[in-house]
Amino acid sequence: PIQSNAPRVSPGKKSSAEVIESVIDKKMSMAIFCTASHWNTEAILLAAKKFCDKYQIESVPLAVAMTFNYPHMPQAQRVTHSKNAKLGFQSIMDHLHLLCESPDSPYRNITVLPHLDHADPERDEWALTDGTKYLASAMFDAQRYPSGKNIDMTREYVRSFGKKILVEGIMEELVVADKHEKSTGSSDNYLERAREYVRSTGIDFLVADLGTEQQSSKSDAHYMNARAKGLTAALGRKMLVLHGTSSLNTEQMHGLSDDGVVRVNMWTKIAREAGKFAAAGLFQRAESISNNDFESIESNRYIMDSIDKASDMMLDVLEALNYANFARL
């Protein structure tokens, strides 16, 4: 169980690994909710609080994640108007500590494992090195390099930082909706290649191609559960990370933990639907806005609507990932 005296924002490998073991023992998958704004960060924590309140439990763990300069979605750049990734990254990390560790915060019992997502060895060097002091885990993303160089670079990163943080690795390119649709890898001998990749690099988690599509606007992906189970058997332990969860519906998420998926990454669908919900409210206030009503005009109302919708969607995701098992002995 998550102890009451555990650090609420948990950088470092030892404490993070203990949380992951708890997740695996309870036959669930950990949610990795990404953020690109302070409002989205609070929505993540609000969803966890709603879940704890619903089941009358003290705390649940989840990962709050950000990309840095990832060309398909540089979330750290989106945090501030300046588009300074380092500033955005540090701002979110400081915000997390404030919200989770302040004595009077409603989120003080939520356990957060900060995660750096899709971190490129060259574009995101600062985040992968100096930035690790803020992190519980990082995805070392060398997918754009040839296989041999990917393995060499990932192995070297694990040697340098694998004692400080948990490391995710990825052996080939994943589909990104409308941006990158062709994988450089092959389905031939996938299980054997994955086993060799994990053995050669020493990673803690493998980001696997399980048929999903990142940043998808549809929930109709063909999730490859047989491949997930085969990978878990071949690797000898549960260590898979699923990206592109926006392309799945909640029914498809229920069995992920049984297939060996330990961590589930999600953002696009939540951000998109929360924005649509808040925009609908904006249109409904059109008359009040034209009459210059301050509460209808000021951005706070739009942001609060976004937080409410996003947190409700994330609450549903926590249910689908079997977080209710934390309430069971």
C-alpha positions, 0 to 999 in steps of 0.5 A: 500500500501507499504509505501516509509518509511516502513522498508525494512527488517522488523523484528517484528510482527506489521509491518509484520502483516500489510504487510500480511494484504495488501497481503490478501486485494489485493487477492494475496499470498506472496512468501516465497523464501528460500536461502542457499547462498548469490547469491540466496539471491540476486537473490530473490531481483533481481526478485522483482526489475525486477517485480517492474520495469516491473509494474512501482511500488515502492516496493513489499513484500516477505519473504526470508527464511532459514532452520537452522539444518533441516535434510532434507535441512539445508540451514543455514549450506550450506551458508559457508564452515564451515557449521556453521548454526549460522554463515550462518544465521547471514551472510545472515541476514546482507547481506539482510540489506546491499542489501535492506537498502544501499542508493546506492543499486538497491534493496533498495526499496524491502520490505523483511520479514525474515523467519526462516523455519522448525525450530525444538524446540530442534535442532534449539533452538538458532534460535528460541530464540536469532535469533528472533531479525532478524526475521519477522516470524518463522515456529515452526516445531514440526511435529516429535512429538506426537500430544499432545506434538506438541500442548503443545510445539507450544502453549508455543512457541507462548506464549513466542515469539508470541508477537515479531514475526508471528508464523507458526505451523504444526500439522503433518508430510509432505511428503519430496521427497525421504526422508520422504513419510509417514504422521503420521496423518490421513485424517479423521476429518482433518478440525476439527483437524486443527481448534482445533490445531489453537485454542489450539496453537494460531498460526498466520499461519497453514502449511497445507497438501495440497497434495504437495511434498517438494523438488520434481523434478516433477511438477505433484502434485495433489493440494487439493484445496477443502481441502484448501477452507474447511480449510479456511472456518473452520478456519474463515480466510485466514492463510494457508501456502503451502510447496512443491510448487516445485511440482506445475506448475505456472497454479496451483499457480494462484488460491492459494489466492482464496483458503486461501493460504496466503504464498507460500514456494519455493526453490528446483525447482529454485535452481535445474534449476538455477544450470542446466542452469549455468552448461550448460553455463559451458559446452559451455565454455569448449574450452575457459576453456581449453585455460585458459581464466580467465573469463570463468574459474572463479566461478563468471560467473557460479554464475551470470548465476545462479542468472539470471536464478533463478531471472527469475524463481522467477519473473514468480512465482510472476506473478503466485501469483498475485503480479500484483495486487500491480500495481492496485488501 
